[in-house]
Amino acid sequence: MRHRVANRKLGRVSEHRIALLRNQATALIRHERINTTVAKAKALRPFVERLITVAKRGLAEGADTSRALHARRLVARDLVDRTVLSKLFDSIAPRFAERPGGYTRLLHNGRRQGDDAPLAQVELVGSEYKPETETAKAETEEAEAGVGGRVRRAARRIRGDSESS
């Protein structure tokens, strides 16, 4: 029975699973969007959201307090890269200061060619794709407003379509 069993095993021993989640969390915070399998994405989501919540709590007390230092040390246990750690505390946590949760978004991408594994894109909310030119941006906003438009743009970006339709 699976009563009160919280985490997915992902076919790995615990040390490997923790290392996988730490590496994917580092990549997600660095690039603000990664592609992985659906199972790994669902396991990564609470891991990253917990890190962002701890960073937010540390910043809520002020940057020079002992609580902020403690929060930084708690997050540093899982994020070894110092540049990613500073990005989390300097830009990502303040961006989500007013948001009560749900910092990540999961977009399903179809299936992988080799083993038919279901793929997903995990991205931080607020880091959606922004077109390079202003004219393309105006055309895109007119044609695709709302959540459905964002999902269509993400699907086009994943497929590699460079032209806006």
Residue frames as qw, qx, qy, qz and C-alpha x, y, z in Angstrom:
[[0.000, 0.886, 0.463, 0.000, 0.00, 0.00, 0.00],
 [0.428, 0.403, 0.005, 0.809, 1.09, 3.56, -0.68],
 [0.342, -0.863, -0.372, -0.033, -0.42, 5.23, 2.35],
 [0.293, -0.937, 0.078, 0.176, 1.31, 8.53, 3.13],
 [0.708, -0.085, 0.347, 0.609, 4.18, 7.88, 0.72],
 [0.088, 0.846, 0.096, -0.517, 5.07, 11.33, -0.54],
 [0.061, 0.698, -0.486, -0.522, 7.74, 11.15, -3.23],
 [0.890, 0.416, -0.096, -0.162, 8.16, 9.37, -6.54],
 [0.775, -0.400, 0.394, 0.290, 11.03, 6.92, -6.74],
 [0.425, 0.805, -0.275, -0.310, 11.77, 7.52, -10.45],
 [0.962, 0.223, -0.124, 0.096, 13.52, 4.14, -10.68],
 [0.399, 0.609, -0.451, 0.515, 16.54, 5.38, -8.73],
 [0.595, -0.346, -0.555, 0.468, 18.06, 4.95, -5.30],
 [0.201, -0.905, -0.331, 0.175, 17.53, 7.88, -2.96],
 [0.414, -0.566, 0.210, 0.681, 20.98, 9.45, -3.42],
 [0.295, 0.133, 0.623, 0.712, 20.65, 9.40, -7.20],
 [0.008, -0.749, -0.624, -0.222, 17.09, 10.76, -7.02],
 [0.288, -0.855, -0.169, 0.397, 18.13, 13.67, -4.78],
 [0.383, -0.356, 0.402, 0.752, 21.07, 14.46, -7.07],
 [0.215, 0.412, 0.694, 0.550, 18.74, 14.39, -10.09],
 [0.106, -0.869, -0.484, -0.021, 16.28, 16.80, -8.44],
 [0.367, -0.733, 0.045, 0.571, 19.07, 19.15, -7.36],
 [0.356, -0.117, 0.541, 0.753, 20.56, 19.23, -10.86],
 [0.106, 0.571, 0.671, 0.460, 17.19, 19.80, -12.51],
 [0.216, -0.883, -0.357, 0.216, 16.28, 22.50, -9.97],
 [0.378, -0.541, 0.233, 0.714, 19.57, 24.26, -10.69],
 [0.250, 0.141, 0.647, 0.706, 18.92, 24.08, -14.44],
 [0.019, -0.743, -0.642, -0.190, 15.34, 25.30, -14.03],
 [0.257, -0.863, -0.175, 0.398, 16.37, 28.32, -11.97],
 [0.380, -0.370, 0.401, 0.747, 19.27, 29.10, -14.30],
 [0.088, 0.100, 0.673, 0.728, 17.31, 28.86, -17.58],
 [0.402, 0.165, 0.322, -0.841, 13.78, 29.37, -16.17],
 [0.845, 0.272, 0.007, -0.460, 12.52, 26.56, -18.41],
 [0.141, -0.395, 0.894, 0.158, 13.62, 22.96, -19.00],
 [0.795, 0.129, -0.354, -0.476, 12.36, 19.94, -20.93],
 [0.123, -0.292, 0.919, -0.235, 12.15, 16.57, -19.18],
 [0.292, -0.257, -0.892, -0.231, 9.83, 13.61, -18.75],
 [0.472, -0.587, -0.245, -0.611, 6.44, 14.10, -17.13],
 [0.803, -0.446, -0.373, 0.130, 7.31, 11.94, -14.10],
 [0.574, -0.058, -0.212, 0.789, 10.51, 13.89, -13.41],
 [0.029, -0.435, -0.120, -0.892, 8.67, 17.17, -13.94],
 [0.615, -0.603, -0.319, -0.397, 5.99, 16.22, -11.44],
 [0.784, -0.380, -0.298, 0.390, 8.67, 15.28, -8.90],
 [0.452, 0.161, -0.059, 0.876, 10.64, 18.47, -9.58],
 [0.154, -0.677, -0.305, -0.651, 7.72, 20.84, -9.14],
 [0.607, -0.766, -0.197, -0.080, 7.30, 20.61, -5.30],
 [0.763, -0.210, -0.057, 0.608, 11.09, 20.54, -4.87],
 [0.323, 0.320, 0.137, 0.880, 11.56, 23.86, -6.69],
 [0.301, -0.727, -0.297, -0.541, 8.48, 25.47, -5.18],
 [0.721, -0.616, -0.232, 0.218, 9.77, 24.70, -1.70],
 [0.606, -0.057, 0.014, 0.794, 13.10, 26.36, -2.54],
 [0.065, 0.508, 0.243, 0.824, 11.35, 29.48, -3.83],
 [0.518, -0.741, -0.335, -0.265, 9.12, 29.63, -0.75],
 [0.724, -0.464, -0.161, 0.483, 12.11, 29.44, 1.60],
 [0.427, 0.153, 0.130, 0.882, 13.84, 32.18, -0.41],
 [0.173, -0.663, -0.333, -0.647, 10.71, 34.35, -0.23],
 [0.642, -0.707, -0.296, 0.028, 10.45, 33.89, 3.54],
 [0.673, -0.246, -0.058, 0.695, 14.10, 34.88, 3.92],
 [0.232, 0.305, 0.210, 0.900, 13.59, 38.05, 1.89],
 [0.325, -0.741, -0.457, -0.368, 10.38, 38.97, 3.71],
 [0.621, -0.672, -0.231, 0.330, 12.32, 39.60, 6.92],
 [0.032, 0.957, -0.252, -0.141, 14.92, 41.78, 5.18],
 [0.794, 0.494, -0.323, 0.147, 18.16, 40.97, 3.40],
 [0.244, 0.585, -0.588, 0.502, 20.47, 41.66, 6.37],
 [0.685, -0.459, 0.289, -0.486, 18.74, 39.63, 9.07],
 [0.267, -0.344, 0.898, -0.061, 19.70, 36.29, 10.51],
 [0.711, 0.322, 0.550, -0.297, 16.52, 34.77, 9.03],
 [0.605, 0.734, -0.187, -0.246, 17.66, 35.76, 5.55],
 [0.076, 0.614, -0.785, -0.008, 21.05, 34.15, 6.16],
 [0.510, -0.069, 0.824, -0.238, 19.38, 31.00, 7.48],
 [0.740, 0.528, 0.277, -0.312, 17.10, 30.85, 4.43],
 [0.435, 0.751, -0.466, -0.175, 20.09, 31.27, 2.13],
 [0.134, -0.443, 0.882, -0.091, 21.88, 28.43, 3.90],
 [0.664, 0.169, 0.658, -0.313, 18.81, 26.18, 3.70],
 [0.716, 0.655, 0.035, -0.240, 18.55, 26.74, -0.04],
 [0.199, 0.744, -0.632, -0.083, 22.32, 26.38, -0.48],
 [0.571, -0.221, 0.783, -0.110, 22.03, 22.78, 0.73],
 [0.715, 0.405, 0.570, -0.034, 20.20, 21.96, -2.49],
 [0.539, 0.833, 0.037, 0.125, 21.62, 24.53, -4.93],
 [0.771, -0.313, 0.095, 0.546, 25.39, 24.21, -5.04],
 [0.455, 0.425, 0.252, 0.741, 25.96, 26.79, -7.79],
 [0.227, -0.472, -0.337, 0.782, 26.42, 30.23, -6.19],
 [0.077, 0.054, -0.329, -0.940, 25.31, 32.15, -9.27],
 [0.373, -0.388, -0.733, -0.417, 22.02, 30.25, -9.38],
 [0.392, -0.513, -0.630, 0.431, 21.60, 30.83, -5.64],
 [0.115, -0.348, -0.098, 0.925, 22.09, 34.56, -6.03],
 [0.207, -0.134, -0.551, -0.797, 19.70, 34.63, -9.02],
 [0.380, -0.486, -0.784, -0.072, 17.05, 32.91, -6.91],
 [0.333, -0.592, -0.471, 0.563, 17.37, 35.42, -4.07],
 [0.136, -0.333, 0.099, 0.928, 17.94, 38.54, -6.21],
 [0.277, 0.113, -0.423, -0.855, 15.48, 38.17, -9.07],
 [0.400, -0.215, -0.827, -0.332, 13.20, 35.14, -8.78],
 [0.280, -0.426, -0.751, 0.420, 12.06, 35.35, -5.14],
 [0.064, 0.360, 0.195, -0.910, 11.18, 39.08, -5.36],
 [0.298, 0.003, -0.583, -0.756, 9.21, 38.38, -8.55],
 [0.509, -0.337, -0.762, -0.215, 7.01, 35.93, -6.62],
 [0.081, 0.084, -0.579, 0.807, 6.78, 38.01, -3.43],
 [0.490, 0.031, 0.198, -0.848, 3.04, 38.61, -3.75],
 [0.704, 0.078, -0.565, -0.423, 2.21, 35.18, -5.18],
 [0.680, -0.445, 0.418, -0.407, 1.02, 32.63, -2.57],
 [0.636, -0.176, 0.745, 0.101, 2.25, 29.57, -4.48],
 [0.733, 0.537, 0.416, 0.039, 2.20, 27.88, -7.86],
 [0.107, -0.793, 0.342, 0.493, 5.50, 29.23, -9.15],
 [0.188, -0.260, 0.824, 0.468, 5.95, 26.60, -11.87],
 [0.720, 0.386, 0.028, -0.576, 3.95, 25.60, -14.92],
 [0.488, -0.126, 0.840, 0.202, 3.91, 22.18, -16.60],
 [0.598, 0.521, -0.170, -0.584, 3.28, 21.99, -20.36],
 [0.799, 0.006, 0.598, 0.072, 2.98, 18.56, -21.95],
 [0.113, 0.665, -0.484, -0.557, 5.09, 18.20, -25.13],
 [0.818, 0.348, -0.346, -0.299, 4.15, 14.89, -26.66],
 [0.941, -0.265, 0.204, 0.057, 6.38, 11.84, -26.59],
 [0.220, -0.701, 0.593, 0.329, 10.10, 11.14, -26.98],
 [0.648, 0.492, -0.454, -0.362, 11.21, 9.52, -30.23],
 [0.278, 0.395, -0.873, 0.075, 13.35, 6.71, -28.82],
 [0.113, -0.082, -0.941, 0.310, 11.35, 5.24, -25.95],
 [0.290, -0.539, -0.585, -0.532, 7.95, 6.93, -26.34],
 [0.334, -0.388, -0.587, 0.627, 8.26, 8.54, -22.89],
 [0.011, 0.893, 0.411, 0.184, 5.83, 11.41, -22.28],
 [0.468, 0.114, -0.128, 0.867, 7.69, 14.74, -22.25],
 [0.171, -0.903, -0.392, 0.039, 6.90, 18.00, -20.50],
 [0.349, 0.495, -0.149, 0.782, 8.32, 21.47, -20.25],
 [0.458, -0.688, -0.438, 0.354, 8.65, 22.94, -16.76],
 [0.300, 0.492, 0.019, 0.817, 8.88, 26.72, -16.62],
 [0.174, -0.340, -0.502, 0.776, 8.69, 29.39, -13.99],
 [0.133, 0.818, 0.559, 0.039, 5.51, 31.44, -14.14],
 [0.049, -0.948, 0.002, 0.314, 6.23, 34.87, -15.55],
 [0.280, -0.524, 0.606, 0.529, 9.07, 33.75, -17.83],
 [0.718, 0.510, 0.468, -0.079, 6.90, 33.21, -20.87],
 [0.577, 0.161, 0.436, 0.672, 8.32, 33.54, -24.35],
 [0.108, 0.827, 0.129, -0.537, 8.59, 37.13, -25.56],
 [0.716, 0.571, 0.264, 0.302, 8.92, 37.78, -29.31],
 [0.573, -0.170, 0.065, 0.799, 12.00, 39.75, -30.38],
 [0.110, 0.230, 0.291, 0.922, 10.36, 42.41, -32.52],
 [0.233, 0.235, 0.431, -0.839, 7.66, 44.83, -31.50],
 [0.549, 0.177, -0.353, -0.736, 5.58, 44.20, -34.62],
 [0.511, -0.019, -0.854, -0.094, 5.59, 40.46, -34.03],
 [0.091, -0.160, -0.751, 0.635, 4.66, 41.13, -30.42],
 [0.388, 0.214, 0.138, -0.886, 1.71, 43.33, -31.42],
 [0.604, 0.122, -0.581, -0.531, 0.49, 40.77, -33.96],
 [0.403, -0.037, -0.896, 0.182, 0.83, 37.95, -31.45],
 [0.084, 0.167, 0.608, -0.772, -1.05, 39.84, -28.74],
 [0.523, 0.186, -0.092, -0.826, -3.93, 40.57, -31.08],
 [0.648, 0.129, -0.654, -0.368, -4.17, 37.02, -32.40],
 [0.693, -0.158, -0.687, 0.149, -3.53, 35.11, -29.19],
 [0.232, -0.534, 0.355, -0.732, -4.75, 36.70, -26.00],
 [0.810, -0.364, 0.136, -0.440, -5.34, 34.76, -22.80],
 [0.624, -0.416, 0.661, -0.031, -4.20, 31.40, -21.52],
 [0.857, 0.346, 0.382, 0.036, -4.92, 29.50, -24.74],
 [0.475, 0.857, -0.166, 0.108, -2.72, 31.88, -26.69],
 [0.237, -0.751, 0.608, -0.099, 0.16, 31.40, -24.26],
 [0.779, -0.113, 0.617, -0.020, -0.17, 27.64, -24.57],
 [0.769, 0.606, 0.191, 0.078, -0.19, 27.87, -28.39],
 [0.216, 0.896, -0.370, 0.117, 2.91, 30.10, -28.32],
 [0.492, -0.553, 0.669, -0.075, 4.67, 27.65, -26.00],
 [0.854, 0.178, 0.489, 0.015, 3.77, 24.76, -28.29],
 [0.610, 0.783, -0.037, 0.113, 5.14, 26.65, -31.31],
 [0.079, -0.842, 0.519, -0.120, 8.32, 27.49, -29.40],
 [0.695, -0.310, 0.647, -0.048, 8.79, 23.84, -28.43],
 [0.834, 0.426, 0.345, 0.070, 8.26, 22.67, -32.02],
 [0.525, -0.267, 0.329, 0.738, 10.86, 25.17, -33.18],
 [0.328, 0.745, 0.467, 0.347, 8.62, 27.32, -35.37],
 [0.383, -0.216, -0.086, 0.894, 10.40, 30.64, -35.70],
 [0.085, -0.252, -0.347, -0.899, 7.78, 32.47, -37.72],
 [0.259, 0.251, 0.617, -0.700, 4.65, 33.82, -36.06],
 [0.046, -0.271, -0.795, -0.541, 1.38, 32.80, -37.68]]
